[in-house]
Amino acid sequence: MWISYLLQLIVRLLIGAYPRWIGCKPSTKQRIYFANHTSHIDTVAIWAALPPDLQKTTHPVAAFDYWGKSKWKHYIVTRGLNAIFIKRAKEDRTEDDPLQPLYDTLTAGDSLIIFPEGTRNKEDLPLPFKSGIYHLALRHPDVELIPVYLENLNRIMPKGEFWPVPLVCTARFGKPIQLLENEGKDAFLARARQAVIDSRANYQQDTKPTQTKAAV
């Protein structure tokens, strides 16, 4: 759709959104991409960094209380980014479990982009993770979990700002992780957070950014 191309063009002109596949390669395997969250353009940055064939089956998860309550925001994320909503407020949802739309998407065989901090963060390192990613991994243990560190997004469009500052952004895709047998929730959440931090720390293993076709 035209709005998808427009969003990608704007993001690449403003911030680059260069993908750096440090710990994995683009693949058609079902995945959950989980990243640090510093601005409203984080979602577009990750989605634009994926090869076009993966964008079709990868759904960013958007908070309904922000993205779903105005017509233009709703249109942008659903038509432009193929996003699904998570409804955090009980009055907004019909299901008891706010994660149900995410479970349904994974059951259908598609991939997700999530931000386990649950809120935007001004710091370079992510906040402690909320439990949602643990429940997704528990319900769908065969789905690869790909940590992503977004670099410079907190400087390009920090919390509270409306206009982006033109800087180069990179999305660093780290090594896949999975929920270990008998691993507790707190241990898993700490390990998942560390995986995002490690993706940032491993910049010396970086390679020239490329936009490649996904492997099967």
Summary of the structure (lengths in Angstrom):
residues: 216
radius of gyration: 16.1
end to end distance: 24.6
largest distance: 47.0
contacts: 686
relative contact order: 0.23
helix: 38%
strand: 17%
